[in-house]
Amino acid sequence: MESWKPFFNEVATKDYAKSLHTFLDYEYSTQTIYPPRRLMYNAFELTEANNVKVVIIGQDPYHQPGQAMGLSFSVPSGVKLPPSLVNVYKEIGNDLGLKMRNDGDLTYLAKQGVLLINAYLTVRQGQPLSHHREEYDLFMIDLMHYLDKLDQPIVFMLWGNFAQKFEKYIANPKHFILKSVHPSPLGANHGGWFGLHQFSSCNDYLIKSGLTPIDWQN
């Protein structure tokens, strides 16, 4: 997490940071909150700022026991694949000719430079979007500004209307945007997810930019 220190040092000076910290102290002490607090910043722990190649934005963590692990779309090995991740794997397989294993742990992507970030880093058990707060909105805007200042080529994979709200913060000419509907069955099964070749397009851009492509095989 060393290379994120300038970002988090800047965040620490903001009024919303203190407010969010106070809120989370209360929530974690009185409610069942996911992910475990030690995994809140797992995306930043596993993907250093200077190694970010791809950004995938989720909304909030999975809200059932044993699912959330601080990485968007990811669940620990042995946990049933969520429907959205099933569709992500289907499209990776279709696009790249891979046979994906029935393992939802995306740590292997995070370690390659895929920042798997949820806009709201926490959630109450059984209550989706229960931590939809202005503090997290402000945090995410600051994060997007910080990411856009990074000088390396980055592919932003914006899945669904929620993620696409952040497109307006991406202006760096070295940064490339790929958009689609959300991979949830509600969106993907009605068109706009399958057959877009996002994963090969992402790798093509990274290769063209002189970087090692992502190995999407789990």
C-alpha positions in Angstrom: 0.0 0.0 0.0 3.1 2.2 0.1 2.5 3.9 -3.2 -1.0 5.0 -2.1 0.4 7.0 0.8 0.2 10.4 -1.0 -3.5 9.7 -1.8 -4.4 8.6 1.7 -2.4 11.5 3.3 -4.4 13.9 1.2 -7.7 12.2 2.1 -6.8 12.4 5.8 -6.9 16.2 5.6 -10.5 16.2 4.3 -13.5 16.8 6.6 -15.3 13.8 5.2 -12.5 11.4 6.3 -13.0 12.1 10.0 -16.8 11.8 9.6 -16.5 8.5 7.7 -14.0 7.1 10.3 -16.4 8.0 13.2 -19.4 6.4 11.3 -17.4 3.2 10.6 -16.2 2.9 14.2 -19.9 3.0 15.3 -21.1 0.6 12.6 -18.4 -2.0 13.1 -19.0 -1.9 16.9 -22.8 -2.2 16.7 -23.6 -4.0 13.4 -22.4 -6.9 11.3 -20.4 -5.1 8.5 -18.8 -6.6 5.4 -16.0 -6.9 4.5 -14.2 -7.5 7.8 -12.5 -4.1 8.7 -9.0 -5.5 8.0 -10.1 -6.1 4.4 -11.7 -2.7 3.8 -8.7 -1.5 1.8 -7.8 -4.8 0.3 -7.9 -3.4 -3.3 -5.2 -0.9 -2.4 -3.1 -3.5 -0.5 -3.0 -5.8 -3.5 -2.7 -3.3 -6.3 -0.1 -0.5 -5.9 -0.9 2.8 -7.5 2.2 2.7 -9.7 1.1 -0.7 -11.0 -2.5 0.1 -11.8 -3.3 -1.0 -15.4 -7.0 -1.6 -15.2 -9.8 -0.2 -13.0 -13.1 -2.0 -12.5 -15.6 -0.2 -10.3 -18.3 -2.0 -8.3 -21.1 -0.4 -6.3 -20.9 -1.9 -2.8 -19.7 -5.2 -1.3 -21.6 -8.4 -1.2 -23.8 -8.3 1.9 -24.1 -12.0 2.8 -21.7 -13.9 5.2 -18.4 -15.0 3.8 -18.6 -13.2 0.4 -17.1 -9.7 0.7 -13.3 -9.6 0.6 -12.5 -6.0 -0.3 -12.3 -6.5 -4.1 -15.2 -5.6 -6.4 -16.9 -8.7 -7.9 -14.6 -11.1 -6.0 -15.6 -13.8 -3.5 -13.2 -16.1 -1.6 -12.4 -19.5 -3.0 -15.0 -22.1 -2.2 -17.9 -19.5 -2.1 -20.6 -19.9 -4.8 -20.0 -17.6 -7.7 -22.3 -14.6 -7.7 -24.4 -14.2 -10.9 -22.5 -11.1 -12.1 -19.2 -12.9 -11.8 -20.6 -15.9 -13.6 -21.3 -13.6 -16.6 -17.9 -12.0 -16.3 -16.3 -15.4 -16.5 -18.5 -16.4 -19.4 -17.5 -13.4 -21.4 -13.8 -13.8 -20.6 -14.1 -17.4 -21.8 -15.9 -16.4 -25.0 -13.7 -13.5 -25.7 -10.3 -15.1 -25.1 -11.1 -18.8 -25.6 -10.4 -19.7 -22.0 -12.0 -22.2 -19.7 -12.5 -20.4 -16.4 -12.4 -22.4 -13.2 -15.3 -22.3 -10.6 -13.3 -20.1 -8.3 -14.4 -16.5 -7.6 -11.2 -15.2 -5.9 -10.0 -12.3 -8.1 -6.8 -11.7 -6.1 -4.9 -13.0 -9.1 -6.1 -10.0 -11.1 -5.5 -7.5 -8.4 -1.8 -8.7 -8.2 -1.5 -8.0 -11.9 -2.6 -4.4 -11.6 -6.4 -4.6 -11.8 -7.8 -2.2 -9.2 -11.1 -3.9 -8.1 -12.7 -1.1 -6.2 -16.2 -0.7 -4.8 -17.4 2.9 -4.6 -18.9 2.1 -1.1 -16.2 0.1 0.7 -18.6 -1.3 3.3 -22.1 -2.6 3.8 -24.4 -3.9 6.6 -25.2 -7.6 6.5 -28.3 -8.2 4.4 -28.8 -4.5 3.5 -27.4 -3.6 0.1 -26.4 0.1 -0.3 -26.8 0.6 3.5 -23.5 2.6 3.5 -24.4 4.8 0.5 -23.0 7.9 2.1 -21.8 11.3 0.9 -18.4 10.6 2.5 -17.8 7.7 0.3 -19.0 9.7 -2.7 -16.4 12.3 -1.9 -13.8 9.7 -1.4 -14.5 8.1 -4.8 -14.3 11.5 -6.6 -10.9 12.1 -4.9 -9.8 8.6 -6.0 -10.8 9.2 -9.6 -9.0 12.5 -9.7 -5.9 10.8 -8.3 -6.1 7.9 -10.7 -6.5 10.2 -13.6 -3.3 12.0 -12.6 -1.3 8.8 -12.8 0.9 8.9 -15.8 0.8 5.2 -16.8 -1.7 3.8 -19.4 -4.8 2.7 -17.6 -8.0 1.0 -18.9 -11.2 1.9 -17.1 -13.8 -0.8 -17.5 -17.1 0.9 -16.7 -19.8 -1.7 -16.3 -23.3 -0.3 -16.0 -24.8 3.1 -15.3 -23.4 3.4 -11.8 -19.8 2.9 -12.9 -20.3 5.1 -15.9 -21.0 8.1 -13.7 -17.3 8.3 -13.1 -16.4 8.7 -16.7 -16.5 12.5 -16.4 -13.4 12.3 -14.2 -11.3 10.6 -16.8 -9.4 13.0 -19.0 -5.8 11.8 -19.2 -5.1 10.9 -22.9 -3.1 7.8 -21.7 -6.3 6.4 -20.1 -8.7 4.3 -22.2 -12.4 3.7 -21.4 -14.4 0.6 -22.1 -18.2 0.7 -21.4 -20.9 -1.9 -21.3 -24.0 -2.7 -19.4 -23.6 -4.3 -15.9 -22.8 -8.0 -16.0 -25.7 -8.9 -13.7 -28.3 -11.1 -15.3 -30.7 -8.2 -15.3 -28.5 -6.3 -17.6 -26.3 -8.8 -19.4 -29.2 -11.1 -20.5 -30.8 -8.3 -22.4 -27.8 -7.4 -24.5 -24.9 -5.1 -24.2 -22.5 -7.4 -22.2 -21.8 -10.5 -24.2 -19.8 -10.3 -27.4 -18.2 -6.9 -26.8 -14.6 -8.3 -26.6 -13.8 -6.0 -23.7 -11.1 -8.2 -22.3 -9.2 -8.6 -25.6 -9.7 -4.9 -26.3 -8.2 -4.1 -22.8 -5.2 -6.3 -23.5 -4.7 -4.9 -27.0 -4.5 -1.4 -25.5 -2.0 -2.4 -22.9 0.2 -4.1 -25.4 0.0 -1.1 -27.8 1.0 1.0 -24.8 4.1 -1.2 -24.1 2.7 -3.0 -21.1 2.3 -6.7 -20.3 -1.3 -7.7 -20.9 -3.5 -9.1 -18.1 -3.7 -12.9 -17.8 -7.4 -13.2 -17.3 -7.2 -17.0 -16.8 -8.0 -17.9 -13.2 
